[in-house]
Amino acid sequence: MKDIVIKATALKRELYILLAAFMVGVLINLYAIITRDGSYIELITQIGWTMVIGVILYALLAILRGIFFGITMLFKKVMPGDYSSM
C-alpha cells in the first residue's frame, strides 16, 4: 500500500484558508455583537460557535473548490489540445 504524501505548500495553503474562514467567523461574531449591543466578552465566550462557523465556511469553500476543479477537469477532457494554431 502506498503512502499518501501531502506537500508542505498544499498544507500551508489549506491552513491559510482555514485561518481565513475562522477570521470571517470572528468578524461575523463581532458584527453580531455590535449590532445587538452585546458585551465584548462574547468574543471569548462564544469562541466555540465561532470555530463552528469557521469550519462550516471552510467546508462550503471546499465544496465550491471541488465543483470548480471538476468543471475545469471536464473542460480539459472535452477540449484536449491546443487550438490556438487553427
MMTF fields as JSON, N, C-alpha, C and O atoms, coordinates in Angstrom:
{
  "mmtfVersion": "1.0.0",
  "mmtfProducer": "UNKNOWN",
  "numBonds": 343,
  "numAtoms": 344,
  "numGroups": 86,
  "numChains": 1,
  "numModels": 1,
  "chainsPerModel": [1],
  "groupsPerChain": [86],
  "chainIdList": ["A"],
  "bondAtomList": [4, 2, 8, 6, 12, 10, 16, 14, 20, 18, 24, 22, 28, 26, 32, 30, 36, 34, 40, 38, 44, 42, 48, 46, 52, 50, 56, 54, 60, 58, 64, 62, 68, 66, 72, 70, 76, 74, 80, 78, 84, 82, 88, 86, 92, 90, 96, 94, 100, 98, 104, 102, 108, 106, 112, 110, 116, 114, 120, 118, 124, 122, 128, 126, 132, 130, 136, 134, 140, 138, 144, 142, 148, 146, 152, 150, 156, 154, 160, 158, 164, 162, 168, 166, 172, 170, 176, 174, 180, 178, 184, 182, 188, 186, 192, 190, 196, 194, 200, 198, 204, 202, 208, 206, 212, 210, 216, 214, 220, 218, 224, 222, 228, 226, 232, 230, 236, 234, 240, 238, 244, 242, 248, 246, 252, 250, 256, 254, 260, 258, 264, 262, 268, 266, 272, 270, 276, 274, 280, 278, 284, 282, 288, 286, 292, 290, 296, 294, 300, 298, 304, 302, 308, 306, 312, 310, 316, 314, 320, 318, 324, 322, 328, 326, 332, 330, 336, 334, 340, 338],
  "bondOrderList": [1, 1, 1, 1, 1, 1, 1, 1, 1, 1, 1, 1, 1, 1, 1, 1, 1, 1, 1, 1, 1, 1, 1, 1, 1, 1, 1, 1, 1, 1, 1, 1, 1, 1, 1, 1, 1, 1, 1, 1, 1, 1, 1, 1, 1, 1, 1, 1, 1, 1, 1, 1, 1, 1, 1, 1, 1, 1, 1, 1, 1, 1, 1, 1, 1, 1, 1, 1, 1, 1, 1, 1, 1, 1, 1, 1, 1, 1, 1, 1, 1, 1, 1, 1, 1],
  "groupList": [{"groupName": "MET", "atomNameList": ["N", "CA", "C", "O"], "elementList": ["N", "C", "C", "O"], "formalChargeList": [0, 0, 0, 0], "bondAtomList": [1, 0, 2, 1, 3, 2], "bondOrderList": [1, 1, 2], "singleLetterCode": "M", "chemCompType": "L-PEPTIDE LINKING"}, {"groupName": "LYS", "atomNameList": ["N", "CA", "C", "O"], "elementList": ["N", "C", "C", "O"], "formalChargeList": [0, 0, 0, 0], "bondAtomList": [1, 0, 2, 1, 3, 2], "bondOrderList": [1, 1, 2], "singleLetterCode": "K", "chemCompType": "L-PEPTIDE LINKING"}, {"groupName": "ASP", "atomNameList": ["N", "CA", "C", "O"], "elementList": ["N", "C", "C", "O"], "formalChargeList": [0, 0, 0, 0], "bondAtomList": [1, 0, 2, 1, 3, 2], "bondOrderList": [1, 1, 2], "singleLetterCode": "D", "chemCompType": "L-PEPTIDE LINKING"}, {"groupName": "ILE", "atomNameList": ["N", "CA", "C", "O"], "elementList": ["N", "C", "C", "O"], "formalChargeList": [0, 0, 0, 0], "bondAtomList": [1, 0, 2, 1, 3, 2], "bondOrderList": [1, 1, 2], "singleLetterCode": "I", "chemCompType": "L-PEPTIDE LINKING"}, {"groupName": "VAL", "atomNameList": ["N", "CA", "C", "O"], "elementList": ["N", "C", "C", "O"], "formalChargeList": [0, 0, 0, 0], "bondAtomList": [1, 0, 2, 1, 3, 2], "bondOrderList": [1, 1, 2], "singleLetterCode": "V", "chemCompType": "L-PEPTIDE LINKING"}, {"groupName": "ALA", "atomNameList": ["N", "CA", "C", "O"], "elementList": ["N", "C", "C", "O"], "formalChargeList": [0, 0, 0, 0], "bondAtomList": [1, 0, 2, 1, 3, 2], "bondOrderList": [1, 1, 2], "singleLetterCode": "A", "chemCompType": "L-PEPTIDE LINKING"}, {"groupName": "THR", "atomNameList": ["N", "CA", "C", "O"], "elementList": ["N", "C", "C", "O"], "formalChargeList": [0, 0, 0, 0], "bondAtomList": [1, 0, 2, 1, 3, 2], "bondOrderList": [1, 1, 2], "singleLetterCode": "T", "chemCompType": "L-PEPTIDE LINKING"}, {"groupName": "LEU", "atomNameList": ["N", "CA", "C", "O"], "elementList": ["N", "C", "C", "O"], "formalChargeList": [0, 0, 0, 0], "bondAtomList": [1, 0, 2, 1, 3, 2], "bondOrderList": [1, 1, 2], "singleLetterCode": "L", "chemCompType": "L-PEPTIDE LINKING"}, {"groupName": "ARG", "atomNameList": ["N", "CA", "C", "O"], "elementList": ["N", "C", "C", "O"], "formalChargeList": [0, 0, 0, 0], "bondAtomList": [1, 0, 2, 1, 3, 2], "bondOrderList": [1, 1, 2], "singleLetterCode": "R", "chemCompType": "L-PEPTIDE LINKING"}, {"groupName": "GLU", "atomNameList": ["N", "CA", "C", "O"], "elementList": ["N", "C", "C", "O"], "formalChargeList": [0, 0, 0, 0], "bondAtomList": [1, 0, 2, 1, 3, 2], "bondOrderList": [1, 1, 2], "singleLetterCode": "E", "chemCompType": "L-PEPTIDE LINKING"}, {"groupName": "TYR", "atomNameList": ["N", "CA", "C", "O"], "elementList": ["N", "C", "C", "O"], "formalChargeList": [0, 0, 0, 0], "bondAtomList": [1, 0, 2, 1, 3, 2], "bondOrderList": [1, 1, 2], "singleLetterCode": "Y", "chemCompType": "L-PEPTIDE LINKING"}, {"groupName": "PHE", "atomNameList": ["N", "CA", "C", "O"], "elementList": ["N", "C", "C", "O"], "formalChargeList": [0, 0, 0, 0], "bondAtomList": [1, 0, 2, 1, 3, 2], "bondOrderList": [1, 1, 2], "singleLetterCode": "F", "chemCompType": "L-PEPTIDE LINKING"}, {"groupName": "GLY", "atomNameList": ["N", "CA", "C", "O"], "elementList": ["N", "C", "C", "O"], "formalChargeList": [0, 0, 0, 0], "bondAtomList": [1, 0, 2, 1, 3, 2], "bondOrderList": [1, 1, 2], "singleLetterCode": "G", "chemCompType": "PEPTIDE LINKING"}, {"groupName": "ASN", "atomNameList": ["N", "CA", "C", "O"], "elementList": ["N", "C", "C", "O"], "formalChargeList": [0, 0, 0, 0], "bondAtomList": [1, 0, 2, 1, 3, 2], "bondOrderList": [1, 1, 2], "singleLetterCode": "N", "chemCompType": "L-PEPTIDE LINKING"}, {"groupName": "SER", "atomNameList": ["N", "CA", "C", "O"], "elementList": ["N", "C", "C", "O"], "formalChargeList": [0, 0, 0, 0], "bondAtomList": [1, 0, 2, 1, 3, 2], "bondOrderList": [1, 1, 2], "singleLetterCode": "S", "chemCompType": "L-PEPTIDE LINKING"}, {"groupName": "GLN", "atomNameList": ["N", "CA", "C", "O"], "elementList": ["N", "C", "C", "O"], "formalChargeList": [0, 0, 0, 0], "bondAtomList": [1, 0, 2, 1, 3, 2], "bondOrderList": [1, 1, 2], "singleLetterCode": "Q", "chemCompType": "L-PEPTIDE LINKING"}, {"groupName": "TRP", "atomNameList": ["N", "CA", "C", "O"], "elementList": ["N", "C", "C", "O"], "formalChargeList": [0, 0, 0, 0], "bondAtomList": [1, 0, 2, 1, 3, 2], "bondOrderList": [1, 1, 2], "singleLetterCode": "W", "chemCompType": "L-PEPTIDE LINKING"}, {"groupName": "PRO", "atomNameList": ["N", "CA", "C", "O"], "elementList": ["N", "C", "C", "O"], "formalChargeList": [0, 0, 0, 0], "bondAtomList": [1, 0, 2, 1, 3, 2], "bondOrderList": [1, 1, 2], "singleLetterCode": "P", "chemCompType": "L-PEPTIDE LINKING"}],
  "groupTypeList": [0, 1, 2, 3, 4, 3, 1, 5, 6, 5, 7, 1, 8, 9, 7, 10, 3, 7, 7, 5, 5, 11, 0, 4, 12, 4, 7, 3, 13, 7, 10, 5, 3, 3, 6, 8, 2, 12, 14, 10, 3, 9, 7, 3, 6, 15, 3, 12, 16, 6, 0, 4, 3, 12, 4, 3, 7, 10, 5, 7, 7, 5, 3, 7, 8, 12, 3, 11, 11, 12, 3, 6, 0, 7, 11, 1, 1, 4, 0, 17, 12, 2, 10, 14, 14, 0],
  "groupIdList": [1, 2, 3, 4, 5, 6, 7, 8, 9, 10, 11, 12, 13, 14, 15, 16, 17, 18, 19, 20, 21, 22, 23, 24, 25, 26, 27, 28, 29, 30, 31, 32, 33, 34, 35, 36, 37, 38, 39, 40, 41, 42, 43, 44, 45, 46, 47, 48, 49, 50, 51, 52, 53, 54, 55, 56, 57, 58, 59, 60, 61, 62, 63, 64, 65, 66, 67, 68, 69, 70, 71, 72, 73, 74, 75, 76, 77, 78, 79, 80, 81, 82, 83, 84, 85, 86],
  "secStructList": [7, 7, 7, 7, 7, 7, 7, 2, 2, 2, 2, 2, 2, 2, 2, 2, 2, 2, 2, 2, 2, 2, 2, 2, 2, 2, 2, 2, 2, 2, 2, 2, 2, 2, 2, 6, 6, 7, 7, 6, 6, 2, 2, 2, 2, 6, 2, 2, 2, 2, 2, 2, 2, 2, 2, 2, 2, 2, 2, 2, 2, 2, 2, 2, 2, 2, 2, 2, 2, 2, 2, 2, 2, 2, 2, 2, 2, 2, 1, 7, 1, 7, 7, 6, 6, 7],
  "xCoordList": [0.839, 0.0, 0.886, 1.848, 0.543, 1.353, 0.949, -0.213, 1.94, 1.676, 1.19, 1.598, 0.33, -0.149, 0.749, 0.922, 1.309, 2.216, 1.538, 1.119, 1.442, 0.873, 2.032, 2.786, 2.164, 3.269, 3.06, 1.931, 4.159, 4.114, 3.374, 2.684, 3.51, 2.83, 1.316, 0.566, 0.868, -0.571, -1.108, -2.198, -0.348, -0.774, -0.832, -1.76, 0.178, 0.198, -0.99, -1.627, -1.282, -2.414, -3.723, -4.547, -3.924, -5.156, -5.255, -6.343, -4.14, -4.155, -4.484, -5.195, -3.965, -4.301, -5.788, -6.424, -6.323, -7.749, -8.587, -9.583, -8.191, -8.905, -8.799, -9.776, -7.63, -7.456, -8.329, -8.925, -8.403, -9.25, -10.722, -11.469, -11.145, -12.536, -12.819, -13.898, -11.863, -12.03, -12.112, -12.914, -11.278, -11.309, -12.634, -13.139, -13.194, -14.519, -15.549, -16.451, -15.419, -16.314, -16.2, -17.209, -14.985, -14.774, -15.411, -16.039, -15.25, -15.856, -17.384, -18.042, -17.942, -19.401, -19.849, -20.854, -19.091, -19.408, -19.299, -20.152, -18.26, -18.081, -19.212, -19.705, -19.623, -20.745, -22.031, -22.791, -22.25, -23.444, -23.399, -24.426, -22.235, -22.1, -22.376, -23.059, -21.854, -22.034, -23.489, -24.041, -24.121, -25.494, -26.505, -27.56, -26.212, -27.143, -26.812, -27.429, -25.836, -25.396, -25.017, -25.39, -24.27, -23.834, -22.546, -21.937, -22.154, -20.922, -19.756, -19.875, -18.635, -17.489, -16.81, -15.956, -17.172, -16.655, -17.164, -16.601, -18.235, -18.768, -17.789, -17.905, -16.817, -15.785, -15.008, -14.553, -14.858, -14.137, -15.088, -14.78, -16.239, -17.144, -17.818, -18.233, -17.932, -18.572, -17.559, -17.896, -16.316, -15.275, -15.6, -15.195, -16.315, -16.711, -17.611, -17.412, -18.607, -19.501, -18.767, -19.074, -17.804, -17.0, -16.201, -16.066, -15.67, -14.951, -15.884, -15.509, -17.093, -18.072, -18.392, -18.456, -18.591, -18.855, -17.666, -17.844, -16.453, -15.261, -15.151, -14.79, -15.457, -15.396, -16.479, -16.236, -17.667, -18.741, -18.35, -18.566, -17.782, -17.332, -16.228, -16.204, -15.313, -14.241, -14.817, -14.366, -15.808, -16.427, -17.16, -17.06, -17.894, -18.582, -17.583, -17.809, -16.487, -15.455, -14.809, -14.484, -14.625, -14.061, -14.997, -14.543, -16.294, -17.27, -17.216, -17.219, -17.167, -17.086, -15.791, -15.797, -14.688, -13.417, -13.465, -12.909, -14.118, -14.263, -15.091, -14.755, -16.177, -17.007, -16.216, -16.266, -15.489, -14.665, -13.614, -13.389, -12.964, -11.954, -12.578, -11.997, -13.753, -14.438, -14.803, -14.644, -15.292, -15.651, -14.416, -14.456, -13.317, -12.105, -11.563, -11.062, -11.655, -11.204, -12.112, -11.64, -13.405, -14.34, -13.995, -13.993, -13.702, -13.365, -12.016, -11.81, -11.1, -9.817, -9.978, -9.253, -10.919, -11.143, -11.96, -11.737, -12.902, -13.756, -12.969, -13.113, -12.161, -11.408, -9.905, -9.241, -9.354, -7.913, -7.129, -7.643, -5.912, -5.03, -5.048, -5.837, -4.175, -4.049, -4.654, -4.149, -5.719, -6.408, -6.022, -6.684, -4.981, -4.611, -4.017, -3.983, -3.545, -2.943, -3.965, -3.583, -5.232, -6.263, -6.631, -7.482],
  "yCoordList": [-1.179, 0.0, 1.245, 1.341, 2.193, 3.399, 4.429, 4.528, 5.181, 6.27, 7.491, 7.73, 8.244, 9.492, 10.607, 10.762, 11.368, 12.443, 13.776, 14.026, 14.612, 15.946, 16.934, 16.99, 17.705, 18.664, 19.781, 20.108, 20.351, 21.419, 22.64, 23.317, 22.929, 24.101, 23.904, 24.841, 22.682, 22.41, 22.486, 23.009, 21.966, 22.011, 23.451, 23.837, 24.239, 25.645, 26.406, 27.206, 26.144, 26.813, 26.478, 27.365, 25.211, 24.808, 25.429, 25.811, 25.533, 26.175, 27.664, 28.214, 28.31, 29.721, 29.901, 30.846, 28.992, 29.066, 28.839, 29.531, 27.872, 27.624, 28.816, 29.171, 29.434, 30.628, 31.775, 32.5, 31.936, 32.992, 32.727, 33.659, 31.464, 31.131, 31.411, 31.895, 31.111, 31.407, 32.915, 33.375, 33.679, 35.132, 35.717, 36.677, 35.156, 35.592, 35.277, 36.076, 34.121, 33.781, 34.774, 35.153, 35.198, 36.2, 37.526, 38.192, 37.909, 39.16, 39.099, 40.086, 37.944, 37.777, 37.917, 38.566, 37.302, 37.396, 38.845, 39.316, 39.541, 40.939, 41.803, 42.686, 41.56, 42.297, 42.063, 42.994, 40.809, 40.499, 41.179, 41.652, 41.232, 41.888, 43.38, 43.959, 43.998, 45.442, 45.773, 46.709, 45.017, 45.35, 45.012, 45.642, 44.04, 43.643, 44.265, 43.923, 45.183, 45.84, 44.829, 44.965, 43.816, 42.777, 43.174, 44.2, 42.341, 42.556, 42.004, 40.96, 42.709, 42.278, 41.038, 40.446, 40.641, 39.402, 38.197, 37.106, 38.402, 37.316, 36.891, 35.787, 37.751, 37.338, 36.14, 35.296, 36.066, 34.948, 33.822, 32.652, 34.162, 33.109, 32.359, 31.213, 32.979, 32.328, 31.811, 31.627, 31.573, 31.127, 29.76, 29.464, 28.935, 27.627, 27.754, 27.082, 28.629, 28.848, 29.517, 29.271, 30.356, 30.987, 29.932, 30.01, 28.949, 27.857, 27.031, 26.619, 26.787, 26.032, 26.781, 26.176, 28.085, 28.894, 28.826, 28.708, 28.899, 28.812, 27.474, 27.431, 26.38, 25.052, 24.913, 24.331, 25.443, 25.397, 26.201, 25.75, 27.382, 28.185, 27.467, 27.504, 26.814, 26.063, 24.916, 24.661, 24.223, 23.101, 23.597, 22.984, 24.705, 25.263, 25.688, 25.486, 26.274, 26.681, 25.457, 25.494, 24.39, 23.162, 22.571, 22.073, 22.622, 22.133, 22.975, 22.431, 24.288, 25.171, 24.942, 24.931, 24.761, 24.488, 23.149, 23.018, 22.16, 20.859, 20.941, 20.322, 21.707, 21.896, 22.602, 22.205, 23.642, 24.372, 23.454, 23.484, 22.634, 21.697, 20.674, 20.34, 20.187, 19.226, 19.807, 19.153, 21.034, 21.689, 21.921, 21.704, 22.36, 22.584, 21.265, 21.233, 20.192, 18.892, 18.403, 17.779, 18.684, 18.304, 19.009, 18.383, 20.305, 21.049, 20.629, 20.683, 20.214, 19.736, 18.418, 18.159, 17.574, 16.3, 16.481, 15.777, 17.419, 17.625, 18.314, 17.959, 19.269, 20.017, 19.861, 20.813, 18.667, 18.496, 19.162, 19.377, 19.476, 20.022, 21.533, 22.197, 22.048, 23.481, 23.858, 23.445, 24.63, 25.03, 26.44, 27.007, 27.001, 28.368, 28.473, 29.565, 27.352, 27.417, 27.236, 27.251, 27.067, 26.842, 28.116, 28.108],
  "zCoordList": [0.0, 0.0, 0.0, 0.763, -0.87, -0.991, 0.061, 0.455, 0.496, 1.427, 0.656, -0.481, 1.283, 0.699, 1.222, 2.431, 0.315, 0.686, 0.371, -0.759, 1.377, 1.198, 1.232, 2.204, 0.17, 0.091, 1.104, 1.471, 1.542, 2.533, 2.01, 2.772, 0.719, 0.162, 0.172, 0.447, -0.129, -0.106, 1.317, 1.546, 2.265, 3.665, 4.17, 4.881, 3.788, 4.192, 3.611, 4.298, 2.325, 1.667, 2.369, 2.594, 2.718, 3.405, 4.793, 5.222, 5.492, 6.81, 6.695, 7.537, 5.655, 5.438, 5.121, 5.588, 4.33, 4.009, 5.257, 5.47, 6.089, 7.342, 8.286, 8.947, 8.356, 9.184, 8.683, 9.479, 7.367, 6.799, 7.107, 7.404, 7.038, 7.361, 8.834, 9.176, 9.703, 11.128, 11.373, 12.186, 10.665, 10.829, 10.336, 10.919, 9.281, 8.825, 9.908, 10.157, 10.546, 11.658, 12.802, 13.396, 13.115, 14.166, 13.762, 14.585, 12.501, 12.035, 12.07, 12.398, 11.733, 11.827, 13.28, 13.57, 14.188, 15.613, 16.098, 16.849, 15.671, 16.061, 15.521, 16.222, 14.293, 13.707, 14.52, 14.786, 14.903, 15.694, 17.054, 17.541, 17.667, 18.969, 18.843, 19.687, 17.804, 17.627, 17.323, 17.903, 16.418, 16.032, 17.116, 17.183, 17.963, 19.026, 20.375, 21.384, 20.401, 21.636, 22.709, 23.875, 22.294, 23.221, 23.923, 23.621, 24.856, 25.591, 24.774, 24.131, 24.805, 24.02, 24.596, 23.937, 25.799, 26.373, 25.579, 25.668, 24.8, 23.967, 22.883, 22.351, 22.543, 21.592, 22.129, 21.357, 23.437, 24.06, 24.43, 24.205, 24.995, 25.462, 24.322, 24.498, 23.175, 22.031, 21.014, 19.844, 21.452, 20.532, 19.939, 18.815, 20.67, 20.15, 18.934, 17.922, 19.051, 17.902, 16.751, 15.585, 17.076, 16.035, 15.281, 14.06, 15.999, 15.343, 14.469, 13.371, 14.951, 14.164, 12.868, 11.798, 12.967, 11.773, 10.824, 9.612, 11.37, 10.529, 9.816, 8.64, 10.507, 9.883, 8.814, 7.757, 9.082, 8.081, 6.845, 5.72, 7.044, 5.902, 5.132, 3.902, 5.853, 5.198, 4.381, 3.264, 4.926, 4.212, 2.965, 1.903, 3.089, 1.918, 0.844, -0.349, 1.285, 0.346, -0.316, -1.503, 0.441, -0.132, -1.176, -2.206, -0.92, -1.895, -3.167, -4.271, -3.02, -4.188, -4.963, -6.194, -4.253, -4.913, -5.638, -6.729, -5.05, -5.697, -6.963, -7.973, -6.911, -8.106, -9.193, -10.357, -8.825, -9.795, -10.405, -11.615, -9.569, -10.053, -11.006, -12.039, -10.649, -11.512, -12.857, -13.887, -12.853, -14.119, -14.978, -16.189, -14.367, -15.153, -15.707, -16.831, -14.949, -15.452, -16.583, -17.533, -16.483, -17.534, -18.837, -19.897, -18.771, -19.975, -20.534, -21.746, -19.679, -20.178, -20.915, -21.876, -20.482, -21.152, -22.429, -23.414, -22.417, -23.593, -24.704, -25.874, -24.36, -25.349, -25.138, -24.727, -25.414, -25.23, -26.346, -27.444, -26.06, -27.09, -27.154, -26.482, -27.966, -28.146, -29.495, -30.539, -29.479, -30.694, -31.147, -32.016, -30.584, -30.925, -32.327, -32.894, -32.904, -34.225, -35.344, -36.514, -35.034, -36.056, -36.757, -37.646]
}
